[in-house]
């Protein structure tokens, strides 16, 4: 039985975190002994980790003061003095000199950083990239220089991307001689349909739903301004936002500033979100960047029409507008695209039918075979 280690920063409700849970849920535990290293222990998905998975963590929850203080000191030493001894000390203590047949950092940034300190624990190192690093290079805050991040990726045996567009974008950023491939996230169509029936959600008015972590990259501030534009134009729509995150208070304050509390509802983290997505008339994604937006996949499965800002992931999933409307990133473009979908019931019906066709391409078994082949090398 081969031993596999996955590394993730935390399980706090993001798309990559959800993708990992889906992957672990479908793993063959008769063939693989799986360990999950959570850098910062905690998050809404912790309870969903499959029972066969061994879990270890390097630090406590992010909200813990001692941990926050230690984390700041650790990264300050790393950035200023180019030293990783504090991090390596934690890894050595937690890992107990274990050996794995493969180690997979399942997210860019901190997981890749810590992965490089564990490379001696395996002969097969795999990095998994979930975003478009060329257009949204958020990991600059993690690595001291671009050259250092490039070196970390160069140290890998394989780099996996969640979409072809994000893989092509990475090539514009870093020209490195490492094997690369695209593996879509696990989309379990049957499970999504079953869980969509677990709760009866009834909307009293035309409903636009958005799902995601309440963070700047998701562009929810854009959505609030668009909601204001619809209100000022005499529309009576309901905007539902599902998710939690660090920008929650900022978004609530913007809601009050725009006077849209009467048409925008923050529903927090909902597990599962599928009954809400299924009941909505339109799903909107206003993200600045996406590698492969999980929620768009879920909307396609449930037949909910999609309007999305053009990102690497949304353009690939919707095939440049064939399976949903793509918009620019400015408020007016988002408003015009969403207005077109709201005003045209025939267009919505057409995208509902096309969504079901697109969803037929999601194949759990085929995806898992690609993952096993990746591990085996």
VOBA-1610 file (N, C-alpha, C; in pm, whole numbers, padded with zeros to 5 digits, always signed):
BEGIN
Unk+00085-00120+00000Unk+00000+00000+00000Unk+00088+00125+00000Unk+00064+00215-00093Unk+00147+00334-00104Unk+00098+00444-00009Unk+00196+00517+00046Unk+00166+00624+00140Unk+00170+00759+00067Unk+00062+00835+00081Unk+00048+00963+00013Unk+00026+01073+00116Unk+00092+01186+00096Unk+00072+01302+00183Unk+00019+01419+00101Unk-00095+01474+00143Unk-00148+01597+00086Unk-00118+01711+00183Unk-00084+01829+00130Unk-00061+01948+00213Unk-00159+02056+00169Unk-00229+02116+00266Unk-00322+02225+00239Unk-00305+02328+00349Unk-00327+02455+00319Unk-00308+02558+00422Unk-00411+02546+00532Unk-00537+02529+00496Unk-00646+02515+00593Unk-00769+02465+00521Unk-00876+02444+00595Unk-00999+02395+00534Unk-01114+02490+00565Unk-01091+02617+00529Unk-01181+02724+00568Unk-01281+02765+00459Unk-01331+02673+00380Unk-01446+02701+00296Unk-01419+02747+00155Unk-01296+02742+00107Unk-01266+02784-00029Unk-01290+02673-00130Unk-01282+02709-00260Unk-01306+02612-00366Unk-01202+02502-00370Unk-01074+02537-00352Unk-00969+02436-00353Unk-00985+02340-00236Unk-01024+02394-00120Unk-01046+02310-00003Unk-01161+02212-00026Unk-01266+02261-00090Unk-01380+02175-00122Unk-01339+02069-00224Unk-01257+02109-00320Unk-01210+02014-00421Unk-01128+01903-00357Unk-01048+01938-00257Unk-00968+01836-00188Unk-01058+01737-00114Unk-01160+01789-00048Unk-01253+01700+00024Unk-01320+01603-00074Unk-01361+01653-00189Unk-01423+01567-00290Unk-01325+01461-00339Unk-01200+01501-00358Unk-01098+01408-00402Unk-01074+01299-00299Unk-01060+01339-00173Unk-01037+01242-00066Unk-01157+01150-00047Unk-01276+01201-00068Unk-01398+01120-00053Unk-01403+01006-00153Unk-01343+01027-00270Unk-01348+00927-00376Unk-01222+00842-00387Unk-01130+00856-00291Unk-01003+00785-00297Unk-01019+00636-00269Unk-00931+00556-00327Unk-00930+00411-00305Unk-00836+00381-00188Unk-00893+00362-00069Unk-00813+00342+00051Unk-00767+00198+00070Unk-00803+00113-00023Unk-00746-00023-00023Unk-00609-00023-00091Unk-00586+00080-00173Unk-00459+00090-00245Unk-00366+00195-00184Unk-00423+00294-00115Unk-00343+00407-00069Unk-00367+00438+00079Unk-00258+00463+00148Unk-00261+00511+00286Unk-00241+00662+00279Unk-00345+00740+00311Unk-00344+00885+00287Unk-00333+00963+00417Unk-00241+01058+00418Unk-00227+01152+00529Unk-00250+01293+00477Unk-00322+01373+00555Unk-00347+01513+00519Unk-00277+01603+00620Unk-00186+01684+00571Unk-00118+01783+00656Unk-00188+01917+00637Unk-00254+01965+00743Unk-00320+02095+00742Unk-00228+02193+00814Unk-00177+02291+00742Unk-00079+02382+00802Unk-00141+02456+00921Unk-00261+02512+00901Unk-00332+02580+01009Unk-00459+02501+01039Unk-00459+02428+01148Unk-00569+02338+01180Unk-00699+02415+01201Unk-00807+02366+01140Unk-00938+02425+01160Unk-01006+02457+01029Unk-01136+02487+01037Unk-01212+02523+00918Unk-01340+02442+00905Unk-01430+02491+00822Unk-01563+02432+00810Unk-01562+02293+00749Unk-01454+02258+00678Unk-01450+02127+00612Unk-01379+02020+00694Unk-01330+02054+00813Unk-01256+01956+00892Unk-01340+01832+00922Unk-01468+01851+00949Unk-01555+01738+00984Unk-01588+01650+00863Unk-01556+01699+00743Unk-01588+01623+00623Unk-01470+01539+00572Unk-01359+01544+00642Unk-01245+01462+00602Unk-01281+01315+00620Unk-01267+01232+00518Unk-01303+01090+00529Unk-01227+01021+00643Unk-01292+00928+00707Unk-01237+00861+00826Unk-01102+00793+00802Unk-01079+00731+00685Unk-00949+00664+00666Unk-00828+00758+00660Unk-00853+00887+00641Unk-00743+00982+00624Unk-00683+01018+00760Unk-00552+01005+00771Unk-00481+01049+00891Unk-00458+01200+00879Unk-00484+01273+00986Unk-00471+01418+00983Unk-00364+01463+01081Unk-00274+01548+01033Unk-00177+01613+01121Unk-00174+01760+01086Unk-00132+01842+01180Unk-00127+01986+01154Unk+00003+02043+01208Unk+00045+02154+01148Unk+00170+02218+01189Unk+00147+02327+01293Unk+00036+02400+01279Unk+00003+02505+01374Unk-00146+02494+01410Unk-00184+02565+01517Unk-00325+02566+01557Unk-00407+02655+01466Unk-00529+02686+01507Unk-00616+02767+01425Unk-00560+02908+01410Unk-00592+02972+01297Unk-00540+03105+01270Unk-00587+03207+01374Unk-00706+03188+01430Unk-00758+03286+01525Unk-00688+03278+01660Unk-00612+03173+01681Unk-00540+03157+01806Unk-00427+03261+01815Unk-00424+03339+01923Unk-00329+03450+01933Unk-00185+03399+01932Unk-00157+03294+02010Unk-00021+03243+02017Unk+00025+03200+01879Unk-00065+03131+01810Unk-00028+03086+01675Unk-00002+03203+01583Unk-00091+03305+01588Unk-00073+03421+01501Unk+00061+03488+01527Unk+00095+03503+01654Unk+00222+03565+01690Unk+00339+03482+01638Unk+00331+03351+01659Unk+00439+03263+01614Unk+00449+03263+01462Unk+00335+03263+01394Unk+00335+03263+01248Unk+00400+03390+01194Unk+00366+03505+01252Unk+00424+03630+01206Unk+00576+03630+01224Unk+00621+03582+01342Unk+00765+03577+01368Unk+00834+03481+01272Unk+00771+03367+01248Unk+00829+03267+01158Unk+00849+03324+01018Unk+00742+03383+00962Unk+00752+03435+00827Unk+00839+03560+00821Unk+00845+03637+00931Unk+00932+03753+00931Unk+01079+03710+00922Unk+01114+03606+00996Unk+01249+03552+00986Unk+01276+03501+00844Unk+01176+03433+00789Unk+01194+03375+00654Unk+01219+03485+00551Unk+01135+03590+00556Unk+01148+03697+00458Unk+01276+03778+00477Unk+01302+03816+00603Unk+01412+03910+00628Unk+01549+03845+00620Unk+01561+03724+00676Unk+01692+03662+00688Unk+01711+03542+00595Unk+01609+03518+00511Unk+01620+03406+00417Unk+01647+03276+00493Unk+01581+03260+00606Unk+01602+03143+00692Unk+01472+03068+00711Unk+01480+02934+00710Unk+01359+02852+00730Unk+01372+02760+00850Unk+01465+02788+00939Unk+01493+02691+01045Unk+01376+02673+01140Unk+01299+02782+01167Unk+01184+02768+01256Unk+01078+02677+01195Unk+01054+02695+01065Unk+00956+02611+00996Unk+01003+02467+00991Unk+01129+02448+00959Unk+01183+02312+00951Unk+01177+02241+01087Unk+01194+02316+01194Unk+01187+02260+01327Unk+01046+02206+01355Unk+00945+02284+01317Unk+00806+02241+01335Unk+00777+02117+01251Unk+00823+02119+01126Unk+00800+02005+01037Unk+00867+01879+01091Unk+00992+01892+01137Unk+01065+01777+01189Unk+00992+01718+01311Unk+00938+01805+01395Unk+00868+01759+01515Unk+00736+01690+01480Unk+00662+01748+01385Unk+00529+01695+01351Unk+00535+01573+01261Unk+00631+01570+01168Unk+00634+01464+01068Unk+00697+01335+01118Unk+00778+01344+01222Unk+00840+01224+01282Unk+00920+01143+01179Unk+00986+01213+01085Unk+01073+01147+00986Unk+00999+01041+00903Unk+00873+01065+00873Unk+00796+00972+00791Unk+00842+00978+00645Unk+00824+00865+00574Unk+00851+00860+00430Unk+00719+00837+00357Unk+00701+00906+00243Unk+00581+00892+00162Unk+00621+00858+00019Unk+00535+00783-00047Unk+00560+00751-00188Unk+00536+00872-00277Unk+00450+00965-00232Unk+00427+01089-00305Unk+00378+01195-00208Unk+00423+01319-00230Unk+00374+01433-00153Unk+00312+01531-00251Unk+00192+01578-00218Unk+00118+01667-00306Unk+00080+01793-00229Unk+00137+01909-00267Unk+00089+02036-00211Unk-00031+02077-00294Unk-00148+02076-00230Unk-00274+02089-00304Unk-00317+02234-00325Unk-00227+02326-00302Unk-00258+02467-00325Unk-00127+02542-00338Unk-00129+02648-00417Unk-00011+02730-00433Unk+00013+02810-00304Unk+00125+02878-00294Unk+00152+02960-00176Unk+00215+02881-00063Unk+00160+02896+00057Unk+00217+02834+00177Unk+00233+02682+00165Unk+00135+02608+00110Unk+00155+02463+00096Unk+00279+02428+00013Unk+00304+02503-00094Unk+00423+02479-00175Unk+00549+02513-00096Unk+00544+02620-00020Unk+00658+02659+00062Unk+00696+02548+00160Unk+00596+02498+00233Unk+00622+02392+00330Unk+00657+02260+00262Unk+00598+02236+00146Unk+00626+02115+00069Unk+00776+02106+00039Unk+00836+02218+00001Unk+00977+02217-00034Unk+01066+02180+00085Unk+01017+02203+00205Unk+01092+02163+00324Unk+01071+02016+00358Unk+00978+01951+00288Unk+00951+01809+00312Unk+00995+01722+00195Unk+01062+01780+00097Unk+01095+01704-00024Unk+01180+01581+00005Unk+01256+01588+00113Unk+01342+01475+00149Unk+01262+01355+00197Unk+01130+01375+00221Unk+01045+01267+00274Unk+00983+01183+00163Unk+01018+01209+00037Unk+00958+01136-00074Unk+01050+01142-00196Unk+01020+01056-00294Unk+01090+01061-00423Unk+01001+01119-00532Unk+00875+01153-00498Unk+00784+01208-00598Unk+00710+01329-00539Unk+00742+01446-00590Unk+00685+01571-00541Unk+00594+01633-00647Unk+00471+01663-00605Unk+00369+01713-00698Unk+00308+01841-00641Unk+00301+01946-00723Unk+00235+02072-00684Unk+00105+02084-00762Unk+00000+02133-00695Unk-00132+02149-00758Unk-00167+02296-00755Unk-00191+02355-00872Unk-00220+02498-00883Unk-00368+02518-00913Unk-00435+02599-00831Unk-00580+02618-00843Unk-00620+02756-00893Unk-00524+02838-00931Unk-00561+02972-00977Unk-00479+03011-01099Unk-00511+03125-01154Unk-00437+03182-01267Unk-00330+03274-01209Unk-00210+03220-01190Unk-00104+03296-01124Unk-00052+03413-01208Unk-00069+03405-01337Unk-00020+03513-01424Unk-00103+03640-01404Unk-00235+03625-01398Unk-00324+03741-01384Unk-00360+03773-01240Unk-00335+03678-01149Unk-00364+03702-01007Unk-00254+03637-00925Unk-00144+03707-00914Unk-00025+03650-00851Unk-00025+03679-00701Unk-00120+03624-00631Unk-00136+03652-00489Unk-00023+03591-00405Unk+00047+03492-00458Unk+00152+03425-00381Unk+00279+03509-00366Unk+00281+03626-00426Unk+00395+03717-00407Unk+00413+03753-00260Unk+00304+03745-00182Unk+00312+03776-00039Unk+00375+03662+00040Unk+00385+03545-00019Unk+00439+03428+00050Unk+00588+03412+00025Unk+00630+03434-00100Unk+00769+03412-00138Unk+00846+03543-00143Unk+00972+03536-00112Unk+01054+03657-00104Unk+01073+03722-00240Unk+01094+03640-00343Unk+01113+03690-00479Unk+01046+03594-00576Unk+01028+03642-00700Unk+00973+03556-00805Unk+01067+03440-00833Unk+01196+03467-00825Unk+01294+03361-00851Unk+01285+03250-00747Unk+01255+03288-00622Unk+01241+03186-00518Unk+01117+03099-00544Unk+01006+03161-00580Unk+00887+03083-00611Unk+00913+02992-00731Unk+00980+03045-00832Unk+01013+02964-00950Unk+01098+02844-00911Unk+01194+02865-00821Unk+01278+02754-00775Unk+01196+02647-00705Unk+01098+02690-00624Unk+01013+02594-00554Unk+00936+02507-00652Unk+00886+02568-00760Unk+00816+02489-00861Unk+00913+02401-00941Unk+01034+02452-00965Unk+01134+02375-01037Unk+01173+02249-00961Unk+01162+02253-00829Unk+01196+02138-00745Unk+01092+02026-00751Unk+00978+02053-00814Unk+00872+01953-00823Unk+00899+01855-00938Unk+00841+01736-00927Unk+00848+01639-01036Unk+00731+01656-01133Unk+00622+01715-01084Unk+00503+01734-01167Unk+00424+01852-01112Unk+00365+01931-01203Unk+00275+02039-01162Unk+00139+02014-01227Unk+00036+02016-01146Unk-00101+01992-01193Unk-00179+02122-01191Unk-00259+02145-01294Unk-00343+02264-01302Unk-00489+02222-01316Unk-00579+02304-01263Unk-00721+02268-01266Unk-00787+02307-01397Unk-00717+02381-01482Unk-00771+02413-01614Unk-00655+02433-01712Unk-00683+02416-01838Unk-00581+02435-01941Unk-00540+02582-01949Unk-00637+02671-01932Unk-00607+02814-01938Unk-00511+02858-01827Unk-00532+02804-01705Unk-00442+02840-01595Unk-00303+02780-01618Unk-00297+02664-01682Unk-00168+02603-01715Unk-00094+02688-01819Unk-00166+02735-01920Unk-00105+02821-02022Unk-00059+02954-01962Unk-00138+03008-01869Unk-00102+03133-01805Unk+00024+03117-01721Unk+00037+03003-01653Unk+00156+02975-01574Unk+00281+02975-01661Unk+00266+02922-01782Unk+00379+02918-01875Unk+00428+03056-01915Unk+00340+03156-01911Unk+00380+03294-01939Unk+00459+03353-01823Unk+00432+03302-01704Unk+00497+03354-01585Unk+00632+03287-01560Unk+00633+03153-01569Unk+00754+03077-01541Unk+00780+02975-01652Unk+00893+02986-01715Unk+00936+02889-01816Unk+01027+02788-01748Unk+00968+02677-01701Unk+01048+02577-01629Unk+01026+02439-01691Unk+01129+02359-01684Unk+01127+02227-01746Unk+01078+02121-01645Unk+00950+02129-01613Unk+00885+02033-01523Unk+00759+01983-01593Unk+00732+01853-01583Unk+00613+01795-01645Unk+00486+01861-01590Unk+00394+01894-01679Unk+00270+01962-01640Unk+00150+01891-01702Unk+00038+01895-01632Unk-00086+01840-01687Unk-00206+01907-01622Unk-00319+01892-01687Unk-00446+01948-01637Unk-00535+01835-01586Unk-00584+01849-01464Unk-00682+01756-01408Unk-00794+01840-01347Unk-00914+01827-01402Unk-01029+01900-01348Unk-01062+01853-01208Unk-01125+01942-01131Unk-01172+01904-00998Unk-01279+01795-01008Unk-01291+01717-00900Unk-01395+01614-00893Unk-01532+01679-00885Unk-01620+01645-00977Unk-01758+01694-00975Unk-01849+01571-00971Unk-01901+01541-00855Unk-01985+01423-00836Unk-02130+01460-00865Unk-02173+01438-00989Unk-02304+01481-01036Unk-02417+01420-00954Unk-02410+01290-00929Unk-02517+01222-00855Unk-02529+01276-00713Unk-02416+01299-00649Unk-02420+01350-00511Unk-02477+01492-00506Unk-02439+01574-00603Unk-02491+01711-00608Unk-02642+01712-00622Unk-02694+01628-00713Unk-02840+01621-00731Unk-02909+01572-00605Unk-02851+01471-00541Unk-02912+01415-00419Unk-02914+01519-00307Unk-02803+01589-00288Unk-02796+01686-00179Unk-02879+01811-00207Unk-02907+01837-00334Unk-02991+01951-00369Unk-03134+01932-00320Unk-03170+01808-00292Unk-03306+01776-00246Unk-03317+01769-00095Unk-03205+01792-00025Unk-03206+01777+00121Unk-03279+01890+00192Unk-03296+02002+00125Unk-03362+02117+00187Unk-03451+02185+00085Unk-03568+02224+00128Unk-03662+02292+00039Unk-03639+02442+00048Unk-03590+02500-00059Unk-03566+02644-00064Unk-03664+02706-00161Unk-03740+02800-00112Unk-03842+02866-00195Unk-03817+03016-00197Unk-03799+03072-00314Unk-03774+03216-00328Unk-03902+03286-00374Unk-03928+03401-00316Unk-04050+03474-00346Unk-04036+03570-00463Unk-03915+03595-00504Unk-03891+03686-00616Unk-03773+03635-00698Unk-03748+03697-00811Unk-03637+03658-00898Unk-03507+03666-00817Unk-03433+03554-00816Unk-03318+03544-00726Unk-03188+03522-00802Unk-03089+03603-00769Unk-02954+03590-00821Unk-02866+03545-00706Unk-02794+03435-00725Unk-02712+03380-00617Unk-02564+03387-00651Unk-02483+03411-00549Unk-02338+03409-00562Unk-02283+03328-00445Unk-02182+03246-00474Unk-02127+03157-00372Unk-01976+03167-00373Unk-01915+03183-00256Unk-01769+03186-00250Unk-01719+03248-00122Unk-01590+03238-00102Unk-01525+03298+00014Unk-01534+03450+00004Unk-01567+03513+00115Unk-01581+03659+00116Unk-01442+03723+00123Unk-01381+03728+00005Unk-01245+03782-00008Unk-01240+03868-00132Unk-01142+03955-00138Unk-01132+04053-00246Unk-01134+03990-00384Unk-01065+03878-00402Unk-01054+03817-00534Unk-01190+03772-00589Unk-01287+03749-00502Unk-01419+03704-00547Unk-01506+03819-00598Unk-01465+03942-00574Unk-01534+04057-00635Unk-01675+04081-00587Unk-01706+04049-00463Unk-01842+04070-00414Unk-01876+04218-00401Unk-01775+04305-00389Unk-01802+04448-00388Unk-01864+04490-00521Unk-01818+04428-00629Unk-01877+04455-00761Unk-02024+04417-00762Unk-02054+04300-00705Unk-02191+04252-00704Unk-02282+04345-00627Unk-02234+04399-00516Unk-02316+04491-00438Unk-02344+04619-00517Unk-02245+04668-00590Unk-02268+04788-00671Unk-02363+04758-00787Unk-02354+04637-00842Unk-02448+04597-00948Unk-02590+04585-00893Unk-02602+04532-00772Unk-02734+04524-00708Unk-02794+04664-00693Unk-02710+04760-00658Unk-02755+04899-00646Unk-02803+04951-00782Unk-02734+04916-00889Unk-02773+04960-01023Unk-02908+04903-01061Unk-02932+04776-01029Unk-03063+04716-01058Unk-03173+04785-00977Unk-03145+04813-00852Unk-03244+04879-00766Unk-03278+05018-00820Unk-03176+05091-00861Unk-03197+05226-00914Unk-03271+05224-01047Unk-03264+05111-01118Unk-03335+05098-01247Unk-03474+05035-01231Unk-03521+05024-01109Unk-03658+04979-01085Unk-03679+04828-01080Unk-03573+04750-01076Unk-03585+04604-01067Unk-03606+04563-00921Unk-03685+04459-00903Unk-03708+04403-00769Unk-03649+04262-00766Unk-03519+04256-00746Unk-03447+04130-00744Unk-03398+04099-00603Unk-03375+03971-00580Unk-03315+03927-00454Unk-03175+03873-00485Unk-03074+03928-00417Unk-02937+03882-00432Unk-02897+03805-00306Unk-02861+03679-00324Unk-02819+03596-00211Unk-02668+03569-00223Unk-02596+03587-00112Unk-02453+03561-00110Unk-02424+03455-00005Unk-02369+03342-00050Unk-02335+03231+00040Unk-02184+03228+00059Unk-02139+03228+00184Unk-01997+03219+00210Unk-01956+03296+00334Unk-01837+03268+00380Unk-01777+03340+00493Unk-01637+03382+00450Unk-01578+03476+00523Unk-01444+03518+00487Unk-01404+03648+00554Unk-01280+03687+00528Unk-01221+03800+00597Unk-01281+03935+00561Unk-01351+03944+00447Unk-01407+04072+00403Unk-01554+04090+00440Unk-01604+04004+00526Unk-01748+04008+00558Unk-01791+04145+00612Unk-01720+04198+00709Unk-01759+04326+00769Unk-01749+04440+00669Unk-01647+04437+00583Unk-01634+04540+00480Unk-01753+04537+00385Unk-01794+04415+00349Unk-01906+04401+00255Unk-02038+04443+00318Unk-02055+04411+00445Unk-02176+04453+00515Unk-02182+04606+00524Unk-02067+04667+00549Unk-02061+04812+00556Unk-02092+04875+00420Unk-02041+04813+00312Unk-02069+04862+00178Unk-02217+04847+00146Unk-02277+04739+00195Unk-02422+04718+00178Unk-02500+04836+00236Unk-02462+04875+00356Unk-02530+04988+00422Unk-02505+05118+00347Unk-02383+05136+00302Unk-02348+05257+00229Unk-02428+05270+00100Unk-02450+05158+00032Unk-02524+05158-00095Unk-02675+05148-00076Unk-02718+05124+00049Unk-02861+05110+00081Unk-02925+04994+00004Unk-02857+04877+00007Unk-02911+04760-00064Unk-02940+04643+00032Unk-02948+04672+00160Unk-02978+04566+00257Unk-03114+04502+00230Unk-03204+04576+00166Unk-03338+04523+00139Unk-03339+04423+00025Unk-03235+04419-00057Unk-03234+04326-00170Unk-03113+04232-00169Unk-03019+04250-00076Unk-02902+04163-00065Unk-02904+04093+00069Unk-02891+03960+00065Unk-02891+03879+00188Unk-02763+03797+00195Unk-02692+03808+00307Unk-02574+03725+00332Unk-02620+03603+00413Unk-02607+03487+00354Unk-02656+03364+00416Unk-02548+03284+00486Unk-02424+03334+00487Unk-02317+03262+00554Unk-02280+03134+00481Unk-02208+03047+00551Unk-02166+02919+00493Unk-02283+02821+00500Unk-02320+02764+00388Unk-02429+02668+00380Unk-02375+02535+00327Unk-02397+02430+00403Unk-02352+02297+00362Unk-02470+02199+00367Unk-02519+02156+00250Unk-02465+02189+00117Unk-02527+02317+00062Unk-02462+02382-00034Unk-02519+02502-00096Unk-02616+02471-00209Unk-02621+02342-00247Unk-02694+02303-00368Unk-02843+02338-00370Unk-02917+02325-00258Unk-03058+02364-00263Unk-03077+02511-00300Unk-02985+02595-00255Unk-02995+02738-00285Unk-02959+02766-00430Unk-02857+02697-00480Unk-02817+02716-00621Unk-02929+02667-00713Unk-02987+02553-00679Unk-03094+02495-00762Unk-03218+02586-00765Unk-03249+02649-00651Unk-03369+02731-00640Unk-03351+02869-00705Unk-03227+02912-00726Unk-03201+03045-00782Unk-03233+03050-00931Unk-03262+03168-00979Unk-03289+03186-01122Unk-03161+03202-01203Unk-03058+03262-01140Unk-02930+03283-01206Unk-02819+03272-01101Unk-02707+03212-01139Unk-02587+03217-01056Unk-02490+03316-01119Unk-02432+03402-01036Unk-02335+03499-01087Unk-02201+03481-01018Unk-02095+03492-01097Unk-01959+03490-01045Unk-01893+03620-01087Unk-01846+03698-00990Unk-01786+03829-01019Unk-01636+03829-00986Unk-01574+03713-00989Unk-01434+03699-00947Unk-01337+03776-01035Unk-01230+03825-00971Unk-01121+03887-01046Unk-01039+03781-01118Unk-01027+03663-01055Unk-00948+03554-01113Unk-01001+03420-01062Unk-01000+03319-01148Unk-01041+03183-01111Unk-00962+03083-01193Unk-00911+02979-01127Unk-00847+02870-01199Unk-00951+02779-01261Unk-01043+02730-01179Unk-01158+02654-01226Unk-01267+02669-01119Unk-01362+02761-01138Unk-01462+02790-01035Unk-01554+02673-01007Unk-01540+02616-00889Unk-01617+02499-00848Unk-01767+02527-00856Unk-01807+02647-00814Unk-01950+02679-00806Unk-02014+02684-00945Unk-01938+02721-01047Unk-01993+02721-01183Unk-02020+02577-01227Unk-01928+02486-01193Unk-01951+02344-01222Unk-02081+02297-01156Unk-02100+02334-01031Unk-02219+02292-00957Unk-02346+02351-01018Unk-02340+02477-01061Unk-02455+02539-01125Unk-02490+02469-01256Unk-02388+02432-01333Unk-02413+02359-01458Unk-02481+02226-01430Unk-02436+02156-01328Unk-02498+02028-01291Unk-02645+02047-01255Unk-02675+02154-01184Unk-02812+02179-01136Unk-02897+02254-01237Unk-02840+02290-01351Unk-02917+02356-01456Unk-02950+02500-01426Unk-02869+02566-01344Unk-02891+02707-01313Unk-02810+02793-01409Unk-02872+02884-01483Unk-02799+02969-01579Unk-02689+03048-01511Unk-02578+03068-01581Unk-02459+03130-01523Unk-02422+03258-01597Unk-02391+03361-01517Unk-02328+03483-01569Unk-02196+03496-01492Unk-02085+03515-01563Unk-01955+03518-01495Unk-01861+03616-01561Unk-01780+03683-01480Unk-01671+03763-01535Unk-01572+03669-01603Unk-01512+03717-01708Unk-01419+03633-01786Unk-01290+03612-01709Unk-01266+03489-01668Unk-01142+03448-01605Unk-01093+03323-01677Unk-00973+03277-01642Unk-00919+03157-01706Unk-01016+03040-01690Unk-01067+03022-01568Unk-01154+02909-01541Unk-01294+02922-01597Unk-01355+03039-01582Unk-01492+03056-01632Unk-01498+03048-01783Unk-01399+03105-01851Unk-01397+03101-01997Unk-01383+02958-02047Unk-01303+02878-01976Unk-01285+02738-02017Unk-01410+02655-01990Unk-01467+02670-01872Unk-01587+02592-01837Unk-01706+02627-01927Unk-01724+02755-01951Unk-01839+02800-02029Unk-01809+02804-02178Unk-01689+02761-02214Unk-01644+02754-02353Unk-01671+02884-02427Unk-01617+02993-02367Unk-01623+03127-02426Unk-01766+03173-02455Unk-01859+03134-02370Unk-01996+03183-02381Unk-02097+03084-02433Unk-02054+02965-02468Unk-02146+02863-02520Unk-02241+02813-02412Unk-02193+02802-02288Unk-02274+02744-02181Unk-02311+02843-02072Unk-02283+02971-02094Unk-02319+03075-01999Unk-02267+03208-02048Unk-02316+03317-01991Unk-02274+03450-02035Unk-02145+03492-01965Unk-02050+03543-02043Unk-01926+03597-01990Unk-01928+03749-02003Unk-01876+03817-01901Unk-01877+03963-01903Unk-01737+04016-01877Unk-01721+04147-01897Unk-01599+04214-01858Unk-01594+04228-01707Unk-01492+04295-01656Unk-01474+04306-01512Unk-01521+04437-01452Unk-01566+04531-01533Unk-01616+04656-01479Unk-01763+04641-01442Unk-01811+04726-01354Unk-01947+04715-01302Unk-02053+04720-01412Unk-02032+04809-01509Unk-02132+04825-01616Unk-02142+04698-01700Unk-02029+04637-01733Unk-02031+04514-01812Unk-02102+04402-01737Unk-02075+04391-01606Unk-02143+04288-01526Unk-02292+04315-01521Unk-02329+04440-01500Unk-02471+04478-01498Unk-02539+04445-01630Unk-02476+04481-01742Unk-02536+04457-01874Unk-02553+04307-01900Unk-02453+04226-01865Unk-02464+04082-01886Unk-02571+04020-01801Unk-02576+04057-01672Unk-02677+04003-01583Unk-02817+04051-01624Unk-02828+04177-01664Unk-02957+04231-01709Unk-03008+04155-01830Unk-02920+04122-01920Unk-02960+04045-02038Unk-03019+03910-01996Unk-02956+03845-01898Unk-03006+03716-01852Unk-03136+03731-01776Unk-03148+03835-01696Unk-03270+03859-01618Unk-03389+03889-01709Unk-03365+03967-01813Unk-03473+04013-01900Unk-03522+03907-01999Unk-03439+03809-02029Unk-03468+03715-02138Unk-03491+03574-02085Unk-03616+03536-02067Unk-03649+03403-02014Unk-03610+03292-02113Unk-03618+03322-02243Unk-03578+03222-02343Unk-03428+03194-02335Unk-03351+03297-02311Unk-03207+03280-02297Unk-03176+03193-02175Unk-03247+03218-02067Unk-03226+03137-01946Unk-03261+02991-01972Unk-03372+02969-02040Unk-03413+02831-02070Unk-03312+02761-02160Unk-03256+02837-02254Unk-03156+02781-02344Unk-03031+02738-02267Unk-02987+02823-02172Unk-02868+02789-02094Unk-02895+02676-01994Unk-03019+02663-01950Unk-03053+02550-01863Unk-03033+02418-01936Unk-03079+02413-02060Unk-03064+02291-02140Unk-02917+02264-02171Unk-02844+02368-02208Unk-02702+02352-02240Unk-02622+02309-02118Unk-02663+02356-02000Unk-02591+02321-01877Unk-02593+02171-01853Unk-02706+02109-01878Unk-02719+01965-01858Unk-02627+01888-01953Unk-02613+01939-02075Unk-02523+01877-02173Unk-02378+01886-02124Unk-02340+02004-02077Unk-02205+02024-02028Unk-02176+01936-01906Unk-02275+01920-01818Unk-02257+01842-01696Unk-02229+01695-01725Unk-02273+01647-01841Unk-02250+01507-01876Unk-02101+01476-01893Unk-02021+01579-01911Unk-01877+01558-01931Unk-01803+01536-01799Unk-01868+01566-01686Unk-01804+01548-01556Unk-01806+01400-01520Unk-01690+01339-01505Unk-01678+01195-01483Unk-01583+01169-01366Unk-01639+01126-01252Unk-01559+01104-01132Unk-01453+00995-01153Unk-01493+00882-01210Unk-01401+00770-01227Unk-01284+00807-01317Unk-01314+00879-01424Unk-01208+00918-01517Unk-01109+01013-01449Unk-01161+01105-01370Unk-01074+01199-01299Unk-00987+01126-01197Unk-01045+01032-01123Unk-00968+00959-01023Unk-00860+00874-01088Unk-00886+00819-01204Unk-00782+00742-01275Unk-00664+00831-01311Unk-00692+00956-01347Unk-00584+01050-01377Unk-00503+01079-01252Unk-00571+01089-01138Unk-00502+01116-01011Unk-00413+00997-00973Unk-00465+00876-00987Unk-00385+00757-00954Unk-00263+00745-01046Unk-00283+00776-01173Unk-00173+00771-01268Unk-00067+00876-01231Unk-00115+00993-01188Unk-00025+01099-01144Unk+00061+01052-01026Unk-00001+00987-00929Unk+00070+00940-00810Unk+00171+00833-00845Unk+00130+00742-00931Unk+00217+00629-00967Unk+00336+00676-01051Unk+00319+00787-01120Unk+00429+00841-01199Unk+00448+00769-01329
//
